[in-house]
Amino acid sequence: MKKNLFLSICNLLLFTVFFAQGCATAPKPHDYSAYLANMPASILVLPPRNESTEVMAPYIYLSTITRPLAERGYYIFPVAVIDMLMKENGVPSPDEMAQVSLDKIREIIHPDAVLYMTIKEWGTKYQVLNSISIVYLSGQLVDTETGRVLWQGEYRTVKNSSDGQQGLIAMLVSALVNQIANSISDPTRDLACINNNQLFLNQRDGLLFGKRHGQFELDQRNHREIMNRTAAENSP
C-alpha cells in the first residue's frame, strides 16, 4: 500500500514537472529591427547625465566606456575630446550636452549614432562591518540621421564587501581591509566595468556586433533570420 502510494506521488510529481515544462514559453527575441535597418559604424558617447550624488561619477564612468564598445566592433569618438569640444562651444554640462540636436551633432562631428548614458545610482555606502557599492546605469543608442532609438537598456550592479564572509572576526578584518583599499582606489570603477559588460555585451539584448568585429556578418545574418522567423510566426 505504501509502495503504491509512493509511486503515485512520484508519478504525480513527474507529470507536474513535464506539464510545467510544456506550458513554459521561450522568451521573446529582442527586437533589433531598427538597429539592423540603421546599423551604425561609429558611435559618439556623450558624458552621462548624473542622477546620483557622486559629483565625479560621470568622468569616472567615461574612463570605462570606450573599451567595451570598441571591442564590440565600433569606432568610438575620443570621449575626452568630445567633452572638451562641447564645453568650448558653450555646452558645459552633461544635461545640456544631451539637449544638443542630432542634426547639429551629425553636421559637425558626423557620427552614425549617439549613445546617451544616465547614471541612476553610484557610490559606496559604509556600514559598521561592511560596505555596499552600487552602480546603476541606463543607456540609449540613437541614430543621428533618423532619430530612431536603435537600442536601450539598463543594469544595476551591487557588491557587498561581506559576501562570503563568516564569523565576526572575518567580517571585522574584511571591513578594515576594504576601508583601506577603498581609500586608495574607487571600487565603483570596477563595478562600472562589470556593468558595461552586462549591459552592452550580453547575448540576449546587448549591442549587436559592429562592422569592425570579425563576427559582424554572422551576427547580422543570425539576427535577420530570427527577425524574419518571428515576423512569420506573428503573421495572420
N, C-alpha and C positions, 0 to 999 in steps of 0.2 A: 504493500500500500504506500509506504513512504517512498519507495523507489519510483513508483508510478507518478506520485505527486511531484517528486524532484524532476523527473523527465518532463512533466507537463510544464513546470515553471521554466525549465531551460528552453523548451520549445517556444513558449510564450515570449521569453526574452529575445530569442533569436529572431522571431517574427517581428517583434517591435523594432529591433535594430535594422533589419532589412527593409521594413516598411518606411522607417525614418530616412534611410539612405535613398530609397526610391523616390520619396517626396522631396528630398533636398534638391534645390535647383542650383546650377552652376552660376557663379557671379557674372553679371552682365559685363561684357567687354567695355573698356573705357572708350569713350567717343573721341577719336582722333581725326574726325573728318575735316575740321577747319585747319588743324595742324598739317595734315597731308596735302591739303589744297594750297597752302601758303607756306611751304617748307622753307624756313629761314636758313641762311648760311652764316649770317653774322648776328650777334646779339649785343646790344648796349645795355649794361646794367647800371641803373641809377642808384645812388646812395639810398638805402632803405629808410622808409618812414619809421619813426620810433615811437611806439606807444608804451614803452617801458620807462622806468625811472632812471635807467643807466644812461648817462649822457654820452659816453664813449661807445656805446653798443654799435651804432651804425658803422663806425670806422674800424672797430674790431671785426665786425662781420664782413666788411668789404675785403679784408685781407684773406678771407676763406673762400670767396665765391668764384674766382677765376678758374682755379684748377679743375673742379668737377665739371664745369661747363665746357672747358677746353678739351678735357679728356672724353667728353661725350661727343665731340666732333664739330664744335662750333668755333668760329673766330670771335673772340671777346675783345671789345674795345678796352684799352687800359683804363681801369676804374679810377685811378688817381688822376689821370689826365682829364677824364670826363668831369670829375668832381671840380677840378680846377677851372676847366672851361666854363662850366655853369656859373661858378662864383664870379669869375672875371666878367661875365656878361650880365651881372646883376641878379642872379638867382642863387641866393646864399644857402638856403635850407632844403633838406630833402622834400619837405612838404611842398615847397614852391617848385622844386625841380619836377615833381610828379604832375604839376599843372601845365608844364610846357607842352604845347600841341605836338602831336605826332608829325604833322606836316612840317613844322619848323625843325624838329629833330632830323627828319629824313632829308630835308633840304640842306642842312648844314653838315651833318655827320654821316648820313647815308647808311644807317644800319637797316637790316631786314626786319628786326624785331626789337622791342624794348622789354626788359624784364623789370617789373615793379615788385619790390620786396617790402614787406611790412614786418617789423619786429613787434610781436604782441607781448611777449614776456622775455626778460633777460636778466640774469643775475644769480647771486648766491646768497642764500639765507642761512645764517649761522644760528645753531641751537646749542644746548648745553653739551651734548655728546656727539653731535653730528652736524653736517651741513648739507643743504639741498640746493643743487644748481639746476636752473631751468632755462631752456632756450625754446621759444615757441615762435615759429616763423610761418608766414604765408606769402605766396608769390603768384604773379600773373604775367604770362608772356603774351604780348600784344603785337600783332602785325602792323608795321608802320604805314603800309600802303592802304590797307582796307580798314584798319581799326578793329579787326576781329580778334577776339580772345582765342589764342591758339592752345593755351594750356593754363591750368591753375591748380594749386594745391596748397596744403598746409600740413605742418608736422610739429609735434611738441615732444621734446626730449627732456627727461628728468633723470638726474643722477643723485642718489642718496649715498653719502660717504660711509654710512654704517651698513650698507648692503653686504651681506655675507659675514658680518662680524658677530661673534658670540661671546658673551660674558662682558662684565663691566670693565675689567682691566683692558681687554682688547679694544673696547669702544673708546676708552679714555686715550689709549696710545694712538688709535686711529684718528681721533679728533685732534690731538696735538700735532701729529704728522701732517694732516690735511690743512690745518691752520697755517703751519709754517710754509707748506708747499703753495697754498693759495696766496700767501703774502708775496711770494716770488713770481708766480705766474698766474694768469687768469684761467680758471678751469672752463669758463664758458666758451672760450675759443675752440677748445677740443670738442665740446658739445655741439658747437655750431657746425663743425666739420662732419660729425656724425649725422646731424640733422640734414645737412646738404645731401649726403649720400642717400638717406631715406626719402627725401623729398624729390630729388632730381633723377636718381639712378635706379629706383625700384622698377621692377619689370611689369607691375600691374598698371600704374598710372603715372609713371615718371616721364621725363623728357624722351622723345624719340632720338635715335642716333642721328647726329648731324652729318653733313656732306663730307666732312673730313675724316670720318670714322670708317674703319675697314669693314664694319658690318652694316653700313648705311643701306646699300641696295637690298640686302637680305631682309633687313628690318622693315624697309618700305614695302617690300613685296608681301611679307607676312602680315603687316597691319592692313594693307589694302585687301588681302584675301579675307581677313577677319571682318573688315568693314562690309565687304560685298556679301559675305555669308550672313551676317547679321541683318543686312537690308533685305536679303531674300527671305529669311525666316520671318521677318516682320511684315512682309508684303501680303496683301489680302489674297 
